[in-house]
Amino acid sequence: MKTFTSIIFMFVLILTNQISAQQWWNVGSAGFSAGTAYYTSLAIDGGGTPYVAYSDGAISGKETVM
């Protein structure tokens, strides 16, 4: 019975993590560039803060970091 309970618990845990991992949230205003973003890059600092860098078509391809 203990093995069965452990298996059920693991199944529920895995299923719950898969569901929550598929959700996305905006972390700023959507559409933060009036143009097209080229050469996108994502970096995460030591504190877990994500940064996105891209070449912004709205400002003649200059680099922007959010």
Buried (B, 14 or more C-beta within 10 A) or exposed (E): EEEEEEEEEEEEEEEEEEEEEEEEEEEEEEEBBEEEBEEEEEEEEEEEEEEBBBBBBEEEBEEBEE
